[in-house]
């Protein structure tokens, strides 16, 4: 008997089919557990994870940081500083 005998191919196909069904079943059960049974936990987490206003917008903070960094940097090499 060679490896491609119809009975051996049928047995291997049945084992592969069973393995695929088992993996799909595990995936479906995990999605069900997460979406249906655990939705309350994730809903609570999303409701408590809100952004809170702090009075200063993000762009203003970034602009302030950039302007301070530019203002406090020493003159680049090659530039002459004039004493007045």
MMTF fields as JSON, N, C-alpha, C and O atoms, coordinates in Angstrom:
{
  "mmtfVersion": "1.0.0",
  "mmtfProducer": "UNKNOWN",
  "numBonds": 335,
  "numAtoms": 336,
  "numGroups": 84,
  "numChains": 1,
  "numModels": 1,
  "chainsPerModel": [1],
  "groupsPerChain": [84],
  "chainIdList": ["A"],
  "bondAtomList": [4, 2, 8, 6, 12, 10, 16, 14, 20, 18, 24, 22, 28, 26, 32, 30, 36, 34, 40, 38, 44, 42, 48, 46, 52, 50, 56, 54, 60, 58, 64, 62, 68, 66, 72, 70, 76, 74, 80, 78, 84, 82, 88, 86, 92, 90, 96, 94, 100, 98, 104, 102, 108, 106, 112, 110, 116, 114, 120, 118, 124, 122, 128, 126, 132, 130, 136, 134, 140, 138, 144, 142, 148, 146, 152, 150, 156, 154, 160, 158, 164, 162, 168, 166, 172, 170, 176, 174, 180, 178, 184, 182, 188, 186, 192, 190, 196, 194, 200, 198, 204, 202, 208, 206, 212, 210, 216, 214, 220, 218, 224, 222, 228, 226, 232, 230, 236, 234, 240, 238, 244, 242, 248, 246, 252, 250, 256, 254, 260, 258, 264, 262, 268, 266, 272, 270, 276, 274, 280, 278, 284, 282, 288, 286, 292, 290, 296, 294, 300, 298, 304, 302, 308, 306, 312, 310, 316, 314, 320, 318, 324, 322, 328, 326, 332, 330],
  "bondOrderList": [1, 1, 1, 1, 1, 1, 1, 1, 1, 1, 1, 1, 1, 1, 1, 1, 1, 1, 1, 1, 1, 1, 1, 1, 1, 1, 1, 1, 1, 1, 1, 1, 1, 1, 1, 1, 1, 1, 1, 1, 1, 1, 1, 1, 1, 1, 1, 1, 1, 1, 1, 1, 1, 1, 1, 1, 1, 1, 1, 1, 1, 1, 1, 1, 1, 1, 1, 1, 1, 1, 1, 1, 1, 1, 1, 1, 1, 1, 1, 1, 1, 1, 1],
  "groupList": [{"groupName": "UNK", "atomNameList": ["N", "CA", "C", "O"], "elementList": ["N", "C", "C", "O"], "formalChargeList": [0, 0, 0, 0], "bondAtomList": [1, 0, 2, 1, 3, 2], "bondOrderList": [1, 1, 2], "singleLetterCode": "X", "chemCompType": "L-PEPTIDE LINKING"}],
  "groupTypeList": [0, 0, 0, 0, 0, 0, 0, 0, 0, 0, 0, 0, 0, 0, 0, 0, 0, 0, 0, 0, 0, 0, 0, 0, 0, 0, 0, 0, 0, 0, 0, 0, 0, 0, 0, 0, 0, 0, 0, 0, 0, 0, 0, 0, 0, 0, 0, 0, 0, 0, 0, 0, 0, 0, 0, 0, 0, 0, 0, 0, 0, 0, 0, 0, 0, 0, 0, 0, 0, 0, 0, 0, 0, 0, 0, 0, 0, 0, 0, 0, 0, 0, 0, 0],
  "groupIdList": [1, 2, 3, 4, 5, 6, 7, 8, 9, 10, 11, 12, 13, 14, 15, 16, 17, 18, 19, 20, 21, 22, 23, 24, 25, 26, 27, 28, 29, 30, 31, 32, 33, 34, 35, 36, 37, 38, 39, 40, 41, 42, 43, 44, 45, 46, 47, 48, 49, 50, 51, 52, 53, 54, 55, 56, 57, 58, 59, 60, 61, 62, 63, 64, 65, 66, 67, 68, 69, 70, 71, 72, 73, 74, 75, 76, 77, 78, 79, 80, 81, 82, 83, 84],
  "secStructList": [7, 7, 6, 6, 7, 2, 2, 2, 2, 2, 2, 2, 2, 2, 2, 2, 2, 2, 2, 2, 2, 2, 2, 2, 2, 2, 2, 2, 2, 2, 2, 2, 0, 0, 0, 0, 0, 1, 2, 2, 2, 2, 2, 2, 2, 2, 2, 2, 7, 7, 7, 7, 7, 7, 1, 1, 7, 2, 2, 2, 2, 2, 2, 2, 2, 2, 2, 2, 2, 2, 2, 2, 1, 7, 7, 7, 6, 6, 7, 7, 7, 7, 7, 7],
  "xCoordList": [0.834, 0.0, 0.882, 1.806, 0.596, 1.356, 0.616, -0.496, 1.262, 0.701, -0.532, -1.273, -0.763, -1.89, -3.029, -3.846, -3.081, -4.179, -5.47, -5.45, -6.569, -7.814, -8.256, -8.802, -8.037, -8.441, -7.572, -8.079, -6.27, -5.392, -5.684, -5.669, -5.947, -6.308, -7.604, -7.724, -8.566, -9.841, -9.655, -10.28, -8.8, -8.56, -7.857, -8.213, -6.852, -6.156, -7.09, -7.031, -7.951, -8.904, -9.875, -10.218, -10.307, -11.207, -10.539, -11.171, -9.264, -8.538, -8.34, -8.48, -8.012, -7.832, -9.152, -9.187, -10.233, -11.55, -11.932, -12.462, -11.668, -11.971, -11.148, -11.662, -9.867, -9.015, -9.495, -9.489, -9.909, -10.412, -11.689, -11.847, -12.604, -13.839, -13.56, -14.229, -12.569, -12.224, -11.686, -12.077, -10.794, -10.234, -11.325, -11.374, -12.202, -13.304, -14.24, -14.727, -14.494, -15.333, -14.719, -15.413, -13.415, -12.729, -12.809, -13.059, -12.597, -12.704, -14.106, -14.272, -15.102, -16.484, -16.829, -17.481, -16.397, -16.654, -15.943, -16.511, -14.687, -13.994, -14.624, -14.722, -15.059, -15.75, -17.072, -17.421, -17.803, -19.067, -18.817, -19.534, -17.792, -17.493, -17.129, -17.557, -16.339, -15.918, -17.065, -17.277, -17.8, -18.825, -20.114, -20.685, -20.569, -21.876, -21.74, -22.443, -20.851, -20.753, -19.913, -20.162, -18.925, -18.039, -18.317, -17.504, -19.458, -19.705, -19.877, -19.531, -20.393, -20.586, -19.275, -19.178, -18.285, -16.962, -16.363, -15.829, -16.454, -15.874, -16.69, -16.133, -18.005, -18.835, -18.49, -18.379, -18.321, -17.94, -16.576, -16.37, -15.649, -14.312, -14.354, -13.64, -15.167, -15.236, -15.924, -15.583, -16.879, -17.558, -16.661, -16.776, -15.775, -14.889, -13.617, -12.816, -13.411, -12.194, -12.472, -12.186, -13.012, -13.326, -12.194, -11.511, -12.014, -11.034, -11.625, -12.782, -10.828, -11.289, -10.641, -9.433, -11.407, -10.805, -9.907, -10.253, -8.763, -7.855, -7.609, -6.746, -8.348, -8.236, -7.245, -7.337, -6.303, -5.318, -5.404, -5.381, -5.502, -5.587, -4.21, -3.189, -4.196, -2.935, -2.069, -0.853, -2.644, -1.85, -1.189, -0.044, -1.884, -1.297, -0.106, 0.9, -0.201, 0.927, 2.109, 3.248, 1.847, 2.937, 3.596, 4.821, 2.807, 3.359, 4.211, 5.277, 3.741, 4.496, 5.817, 6.848, 5.792, 7.018, 7.999, 9.19, 7.514, 8.394, 8.975, 10.161, 8.164, 8.664, 9.684, 10.66, 9.485, 10.475, 11.772, 12.857, 11.669, 12.866, 13.64, 14.87, 12.949, 13.631, 14.247, 15.36, 13.547, 14.037, 15.228, 16.08, 15.304, 16.377, 17.577, 18.567, 17.524, 18.663, 19.767, 19.479, 21.014, 22.116, 22.247, 21.698, 22.967, 23.143, 23.847, 24.71, 23.466, 24.058, 25.498, 25.896, 26.259, 27.642, 27.67, 26.873, 28.562, 28.67, 27.926, 28.187, 27.017, 26.31, 27.106, 27.673, 27.137, 27.84, 26.86, 25.761, 27.274, 26.424, 26.99, 28.188, 26.134, 26.567, 26.287, 25.194, 27.249, 27.049, 26.571, 27.202, 25.486, 24.942, 24.984, 24.569],
  "yCoordList": [-1.186, 0.0, 1.253, 1.366, 2.179, 3.421, 4.488, 4.262, 5.666, 6.723, 7.367, 8.068, 7.137, 7.763, 6.781, 7.011, 5.713, 4.757, 5.452, 6.209, 5.219, 5.925, 5.792, 6.744, 4.647, 4.488, 5.342, 5.93, 5.418, 6.258, 7.743, 8.521, 8.132, 9.521, 9.899, 10.998, 8.992, 9.261, 9.408, 10.263, 8.579, 8.657, 9.968, 10.615, 10.362, 11.623, 12.819, 13.778, 12.762, 13.837, 13.946, 15.049, 12.821, 12.833, 13.422, 14.166, 13.098, 13.658, 15.166, 15.927, 15.59, 17.024, 17.766, 18.846, 17.187, 17.808, 17.929, 18.956, 16.891, 16.932, 18.007, 18.733, 18.111, 19.145, 20.546, 21.421, 20.764, 22.085, 22.412, 23.537, 21.452, 21.689, 21.991, 22.83, 21.306, 21.568, 22.981, 23.684, 23.403, 24.757, 25.802, 26.786, 25.606, 26.546, 26.592, 27.663, 25.449, 25.419, 26.207, 26.939, 26.052, 26.804, 28.304, 29.09, 28.7, 30.122, 30.666, 31.757, 29.914, 30.367, 30.483, 31.443, 29.515, 29.592, 30.772, 31.434, 31.056, 32.199, 33.516, 34.422, 33.649, 34.866, 35.011, 36.117, 33.939, 33.982, 34.42, 35.263, 33.836, 34.187, 35.662, 36.332, 36.17, 37.564, 38.517, 39.483, 38.261, 39.205, 39.129, 40.165, 37.949, 37.805, 37.797, 38.536, 36.977, 36.844, 37.952, 38.332, 38.472, 39.47, 40.887, 41.773, 41.138, 42.495, 43.495, 44.665, 43.071, 43.985, 44.529, 45.709, 43.696, 44.119, 45.156, 46.172, 44.896, 45.816, 47.096, 48.158, 47.009, 48.203, 49.104, 50.319, 48.527, 49.308, 49.949, 51.111, 49.19, 49.718, 50.874, 51.861, 50.776, 51.848, 53.086, 54.207, 52.899, 54.056, 54.812, 56.032, 54.104, 54.776, 55.272, 55.948, 54.956, 55.344, 56.524, 56.459, 57.571, 58.76, 59.776, 59.839, 60.559, 61.64, 62.782, 63.159, 63.32, 64.419, 65.713, 65.737, 66.774, 68.039, 68.598, 68.532, 69.144, 69.692, 71.178, 71.749, 71.824, 73.256, 73.69, 74.814, 72.838, 73.183, 72.124, 70.927, 72.57, 71.583, 71.036, 71.635, 69.908, 69.218, 70.046, 70.093, 70.697, 71.475, 72.655, 72.99, 73.275, 74.39, 73.947, 74.654, 72.788, 72.275, 71.976, 72.295, 71.357, 71.029, 72.296, 72.352, 73.311, 74.561, 75.232, 75.775, 75.191, 75.804, 75.075, 75.71, 73.76, 72.98, 73.301, 73.478, 73.38, 73.686, 75.091, 75.287, 76.072, 77.444, 77.573, 78.31, 76.873, 76.914, 76.25, 76.734, 75.158, 74.462, 75.315, 75.338, 76.012, 76.87, 78.071, 78.478, 78.638, 79.827, 79.517, 80.381, 78.323, 78.026, 77.347, 77.096, 77.038, 76.39, 77.407, 78.539, 77.032, 77.949, 78.101, 77.31, 79.109, 79.355, 78.167, 77.535, 77.879, 76.75, 77.072, 78.236, 76.043, 76.245, 77.034, 76.775, 77.977, 78.77, 80.08, 80.975, 80.237, 81.497, 82.415, 81.97, 83.625, 84.599, 85.244, 85.646, 85.336, 86.021, 87.427, 87.605, 88.396, 89.779, 90.256, 90.052, 90.877, 91.472, 92.899, 93.664, 93.261, 94.614, 95.333, 96.489],
  "zCoordList": [0.0, 0.0, 0.0, 0.805, -0.892, -0.89, -0.076, 0.401, 0.074, 0.92, 0.303, 0.992, -1.0, -1.668, -1.944, -2.835, -1.197, -1.334, -0.895, 0.075, -1.57, -1.246, 0.209, 0.766, 0.833, 2.234, 3.154, 4.11, 2.876, 3.688, 3.483, 4.438, 2.243, 1.972, 2.682, 3.223, 2.677, 3.335, 4.841, 5.468, 5.416, 6.864, 7.222, 8.207, 6.418, 6.682, 6.503, 7.273, 5.487, 5.277, 6.455, 6.882, 6.965, 8.122, 9.352, 10.102, 9.57, 10.719, 10.553, 11.51, 9.332, 9.087, 9.263, 9.852, 8.755, 8.898, 10.371, 10.794, 11.145, 12.578, 13.274, 14.124, 12.915, 13.511, 13.191, 14.058, 11.959, 11.572, 12.337, 12.81, 12.467, 13.217, 14.689, 15.293, 15.263, 16.668, 16.838, 17.769, 15.949, 16.03, 15.831, 16.569, 14.844, 14.633, 15.839, 16.204, 16.454, 17.651, 18.794, 19.5, 18.972, 20.03, 19.756, 20.67, 18.503, 18.154, 18.389, 18.935, 17.983, 18.167, 19.647, 20.058, 20.449, 21.892, 22.529, 23.398, 22.11, 22.708, 22.308, 23.135, 21.049, 20.649, 21.393, 21.807, 21.568, 22.307, 23.745, 24.284, 24.356, 25.744, 25.866, 26.806, 24.917, 24.983, 24.677, 25.411, 23.613, 23.158, 23.978, 24.319, 24.291, 24.944, 26.462, 27.152, 26.98, 28.434, 29.071, 30.215, 28.348, 28.944, 28.524, 28.788, 27.866, 27.379, 28.516, 28.356, 29.637, 30.769, 31.288, 31.625, 31.353, 31.829, 30.886, 31.33, 29.588, 28.618, 28.497, 28.221, 28.7, 28.664, 29.847, 29.686, 31.016, 32.187, 31.983, 32.331, 31.42, 31.183, 30.184, 30.364, 29.145, 28.15, 28.718, 28.341, 29.611, 30.184, 31.162, 31.289, 31.849, 32.804, 32.147, 32.793, 30.885, 30.196, 29.268, 28.073, 29.803, 29.025, 29.157, 30.179, 28.116, 28.18, 28.986, 28.799, 29.87, 30.696, 30.197, 29.963, 30.033, 29.594, 30.694, 31.874, 30.312, 31.321, 31.117, 31.784, 30.206, 30.046, 28.979, 28.487, 28.608, 27.592, 26.512, 26.798, 25.27, 24.207, 23.874, 24.213, 23.216, 22.924, 21.989, 22.177, 20.997, 20.056, 20.754, 20.451, 21.67, 22.418, 23.232, 23.295, 23.855, 24.631, 23.732, 24.074, 22.566, 21.658, 21.131, 21.019, 20.807, 20.296, 21.369, 21.076, 22.603, 23.696, 23.907, 24.127, 23.841, 24.022, 22.902, 23.158, 21.658, 20.524, 20.638, 20.372, 21.028, 21.111, 22.234, 22.09, 23.35, 24.428, 23.998, 24.322, 23.28, 22.841, 21.849, 21.888, 20.965, 19.993, 20.703, 20.369, 21.671, 22.354, 23.255, 23.462, 23.785, 24.734, 24.096, 24.784, 22.797, 22.158, 21.905, 21.516, 22.118, 21.803, 20.291, 19.525, 19.883, 18.452, 17.813, 18.423, 16.584, 15.877, 15.492, 15.452, 15.212, 14.789, 13.495, 12.594, 13.391, 12.171, 12.261, 11.457, 13.195, 13.334, 14.259, 15.256, 13.933, 14.769, 15.724, 15.339, 16.971, 17.944, 18.11, 18.333, 18.0, 18.132, 19.538, 20.066, 20.13, 21.456, 21.253, 20.524, 21.873, 21.718, 23.018, 23.098]
}
